[in-house]
Amino acid sequence: MKIVLDTNSLMVPVQFNVEIFSELQRLGYTEYVVPYAVIEELRNLASKSSGKDKIAARIGVALTEKCKIVDPNREADHAKDADIAIENIAVQQRAAVFTNDKALKKRLSSKGITVIYLRQGQYLETAESEL
């Protein structure tokens, strides 16, 4: 199964010491998709943050090497925002999304998109959609 990763999901390994790819595989996800806008957010955080957040962002960028990078800007000019890109990709590719962003989780769930999130800072769990 396919899953779209957002910025905060790629920072989880450093912030919470969770091996996200093993956890995603445990849940049945083996194809990882990252919008280019997420990589840009991670690079921005890596250059402007300090301490653990800086390290988490740098490692997040490195983790994207295991993912398929998608640039929705080629398909739609309005998809420059990472959250919009994530939503568009999830809908177009019928993929789940790994995020801890509450507003994004709610928006995705209301559209019937499966959301995976970090539970209790230890493991990944599937959120039930509202549909």
Protein Blocks (a to p, Z undefined) as FASTA:
>chain_A
ZZdddfklmmmmmmnopafklmmmmnopabdcddfklmmmmmmmmmmmgcjllmmmmmmm
mmmmmpccddfklmomklmpmklmmmmmmmmnopacddfbfklmmmmmmnopacdddehh
laccddddfZZ
